[in-house]
Amino acid sequence: MHTLRRYLWREIAGATLFVLVALIGIFSLFDLINQLADLGRANYQFVHALAFVALLAPAHAYELMPIAALIGTIYALSKLAANSEFTIMRVSGMTTRRLGDAVLVVALGLVALAYVFGEVIAPPAEDLAQRFKSRAIGASIGQEFRSGVWVRDLLHAPDGQPDRVRFVNVAHVNPDGSVDGWRIFEFDPQLRLRAMATAARGTYVQGKGWTLTELVETDLPPVDARAPAPGDAAGGTHIVRAGTSFWPSDLTPAIFGVLLVQPERQSAYSLFHYINHLSENHQRTDRYEIALWKKIFYPLVCIVMMALALPFAYLHVRAGTVSLKIFTGIMIGVLFYAMNKLFSHLGMINTWPPVVVAGLPALVAFGFAMGALYWVERR
């Protein structure tokens, strides 16, 4: 029996790897075609496009791994059934449970591989790809927005209570992490404007804040609503001009550059910290919470997809050729992908719990797989 399990592992793992490489090649070709329109912009050449596409490959590997697991498992099991090898395995004592256990071993290996790609390899690779392309074409993040990028920052007093609210607007986030065109608006807890500042450029100091150059800061006096005239405000406007000044803040280049990588392609660690930042500043986190839970559940979809492939081993070859079964598997994968995307949008519109939005499609697919397996085994 151990020999049969090893044979199954080798067949399923080999077919899955082959399908995964083929799918990555197809999607990379599409990426390369999309990059042809940017050739010739500044220093962006064909070799840059190839490097950009190569850096996107880990993200494609992560996204396509469940589909590859489905198609590869269907192909391997259908080939065994077509050659009557699976019939001999069943006669030799390969029960449905033992078959499921053998497939589960391969599935767990793919789950671990998907977590490695999704958390360790793909996010920094895609971030590097976007920065690499931006540097080659001389572009910066935020140029497509008329007002740049806006971020809300909450300041706390020594006792931990909210003290000031800052609304920070930057014109451009450069590929090297520096930020140009700062405008900072600072409000007190009663949402009265207390200070404004502009700066030409900011460079991040790890874990501390930003070094701003050409800083112009305007402090506004507190205004008493009961004052009979504006001139009764205590103090006056105070303007400070500084060539270089340090500005303490919890904002990081990753927060400003959140547009570099889509939430679904960020690591769970980055999403968790960004969600905390949004929560502390009383901003909506729905999209990022759904993305976080999807990052947790998505690698487990490999198990679901391989469970969906198990019934194909029990379909006799006369019920359809191997190619027909593979086509059916592709349609199942496309249907699941579309349902997953649709459910995410419906969840954001209807404010459903993120864990339900991320996990329910996989649970429904797994229930369908178990029902189909029971039907083909008992009929």
N, C-alpha and C positions, 0 to 999 in steps of 0.2 A: 504493500500500500504506500509505503514511503517513496518507492520508485515512481509510482503513478503521480503522487503529489508533486514530486520534483519535475516530472515531465510536464504537468499542467502549469506549474510556475514558469518554466522556461518558455512554453508556447505562448502563454498569456502575456508575460512580461516582454517577450520579443516582439509580439504583434503590436502591443501598446506603444512601445518605444518607436517602432517603425511608423505607426500612424502619427504619433506626436511630432516626429521630425518632419514628416510630409506636410502636416498642417502648419507647422511653424514656417516651412519654406513657402507655402502658398500665401500666408498672411504677410510674410516679409516681402514677397514680390509685390503685393498690393501696396505696402508701405513705400517701397522703392519707386513705384509708379507715381505715387502721390508726391514724392519729393522732386520729381523731374521738373515740376513747375517753378521750383525755387532755385534751380541751377543757374548760376551766373549772377545771383544777387550778392553783391560785395565779394567776399572771398569764398562763397559757398560753391564747391566743386563736386564732381561725381564721387570722389573718394570720401568727401565729407558725408555725402548722402549714404554711402555704404556703411560708414561708421555709425551714423545715426540709426540706420535700420538694424544693425547688429546689436546696438545697445537696447533696442526695443524687444529683441527676441526673448529675453527672460520673462518679460511681462506676458508675451503671447504664450510662452510655455506654461505659465501659471494659469492663465485663463482657459487654455485649451486642454489641460490635463484631464478633467473629467470627461470631456467629449472623446479624447483619445482612448481613455480607459474603456468607455462604452463600445466604441467601434472596434478597438483591438480585441476586447474580450469576446464580442460577437463573432469576429472573424476566426479567432482561435477555436472557440467552441463549435462553431458551424463547420469548420474544416474537420474537426474530430468527428462530428456527427456524420458528415458526408462520406468520410473514409471508414465508417463503422467502428472507429476506434473508441468512440464514447460508449457504444453498445457493449464492447468487450470490457471496458472499464466498469460498467454497471454490473455485468455478469461476475466480474472479479471482486465485487463488494463495494464499489464506489457509490454510496448512497447520496441522496440529495444533500444531507447535512455535511457529509465529508467533502462533497464538491463545494459547498458553500464555504467550509472552513479553508479549503485550499485557495479559493478565489479571495477570501478575506485576507490571507497573508500578503498576497500581491497588492491588494487594495490598501492595506495599512502602510506598505512601503511607499505607494504613490501618495498617500496622505502626508507622510513625513516629507517626501520630496516637494510636494506642493507648498507646505508650510515654509520650507527653506527658500523656495523661489519667491513666495509671496511676501515674506518678512525680511529676508536677508539680501537677496540678489536683485529682484526686480525693481523695488522702489528706488534705491540709489542709482541703479543703471538708467532708469527712465529720467530721473532728475538730472543726471549727468548728460543724457542725450539732449534734453531740452536746453540746458545751459550751453552745451557744445554748439548746437545749431544757432542759438541766439547770438553767441559770440562770433560765429562764422559769418552770419548775415548782418551783423552790426545792429541787432534789435535788442529791445529790453522788454521785460514784462510790464504790462500796464499801458502800452502805447495804443492799444485798441479801445481804451476807455477815455472819454473826453476829460474826466476829472481825476484819472489815475485810480489808485487803490485806496480804499477807506478801511480803517481798523479802529475798533473801540478798545480803549485801555482804561482800566479801573485802578486808581491809587488808593492805598489803605493807610490809615493813621497808625501810630505805634500801638494803639489798643486793638487793632485789627478791624476797625470799622471803616467803611468807605469814606474817603476824604475828598477826593477829586475825581472827575471823569474827564478823560481826554478822548478827543476824536482826532485821529491822525490820518492825514491825507498825504500820499506820496505819489509823485508823477511816474517814476520808473524804478523797477527793481532790476538791477543789472545782473548779468550771469555770474559775476564774482561775489554776489551777496551784498554789495554796497547798494545804497538807496539814494536816489536823486529827487530833488524837488519836494522838500518837506513843508507841510503846513500843519500846525498843531493848535487845536482849540481846547482850552481847559475850562471846565465848569465846576462850580461848587455843588454840594449835595442838593441845593435848591435849584439847580440847573441855571444859575446865573453865570454869564461869561466872566471869567476872572483873568484870563491871560491868553495871549495869542503869540505864536512864534513861527518863524520861517527859517529854513536853512537850505543851503545849496546841495549839501551832500552829507550822508551819514555812513559811518563805518562801524560795524558791530564789534564790541568787546566781549568776548566769550563769558557768559554768565553774569554780566554786570549791566550792560546797557549800550549806548551808542555815543560815538564821538562825532559831533555835528560841526560842520565848518560853515563859515559865513552866517552865523546865527544872529537873528534879530528877534528879541523877545520883548513883548509889550505887556506889562502888568496893569490891569484895570482896577480901579478902586471899587470897594463894595458899595453898592447903591441901596439906600434905604427907601423902600417903597412908600414910606410915610413922609419922605422929604418933600417940602413944598416946591423945590426947584432942583434941576440937575446939579446946579452948583453947590448944593448942600451935601453932596457925597463926600465922605471922608477921604482926605488925601487927593492925589491926582494921578494921571497916567504916567507910568514910568517906563522908559524905553532903554533897553540894554543891547548894545552891539558887541559881539565877540567874534574874533577870528576863528577860534576853536573852543568848544565847550563840551564837557561830558554830560550826557543826559541819561540818568538811570531809568531803566524800564525793563519790564518783563517781556516785551516784544522781541521776537527773534527774526532773522531773515527767513526762516522756514514759515513763519506766520505771514509775513509780507509776500513771500513767494508761493503761497498756497495754490496759485493758479498754474504753477509749473506742472504739477502732477494731479490728475483727477483723484477725488477722494477714494474711489474704488481701487486705485492703484497705489495708494499710500500704504505704509506699513501700519499694523494695528497700534504699535507704540506711538507713531506720529499722530494717528487719529485720536488716540486716547488723550494725549497732551493738548491737542488742539480743541477737543471737546471740553476739556477742563477750562481752557482759556475762554471759550465762548460762554460757558456756564457762569464763570466768575464775572463776566461782563454782561450777563442777563441777555444773551443773544440766543437765537434758535439754533438747536443742534440736531434737528431731526435727520437731515441728510447725512451728516457725519456719523451719527449713531447707527443708522442703517448700514452705512459702509463698514463701520467697525464690526458689527455683528456678522455681516457677510464675510469679512475677512476671517472670522472665527469659524463660521460654518462651511465656507466654500470648499476648503480641501476635503471635508468629510463627504462632499458630493461624489467624490471618486468611488466611495463605498456604494452609494445609491446607484450610480451609473452601472457599476459592475453587477449589482443585484438585478438591475433591469436586463442585463445580458444573459443571466442564467437560464431563463425559459427557452432561449434559442437553442440550447444544447439538446432539449427534449423534442424539438420539432424535427420530424423525419425529413430527409433530403427531398422527398417527393412533394413536401409541403412548400417548397420554394428553394431556388438555388442559393448558393452562398452570397452571390452578388445582391440578390433580392433582400436577403436578411441584413446585409450591410447597409443597403439603402434604407431599410426600415429603421435600423439603428440610428442612422444619420438624421432621419426625420424626427425620431424620438428626442435626440439631443437638441435639435433646433427648436422643437416644441418646448422642451424644458427651459432652454435659454430664454426664449421669448416670454414664457410664463414668469420666469424669475424677474426679468426686467419689468414686465407689466405690473407684477405684484409690488415691486419697489416703488413705482410711481403712484400706484393706488394707495400704498401705505403712507407716502408723504402727503398726498392730497387729503386723506381721511384721518391723518395723525394716529395711525395704528401703532401699537407697541413695536419698537424696532426689532426686538428679538423674535416676534411673531412674523414680521415681514421677511426677515432673513431666513428663518428656519422652516416655516410652513411649507413652501414649495418642495423642499427636499423631503419632508415627512410625507407629503402626499405622494410623491414619486416613489418613495420606498414602500409605502402601503400598496401602491399599484403593482410594484415589482413582486411583492410577496403574494398578492392575489393571483397574478399571472403564473407564478411558479407553482402555486398550489393547483391551479387549473390544468396546466399542461402535464403535471405529474399524475393527476388523478383521472384524467380523461381516458 
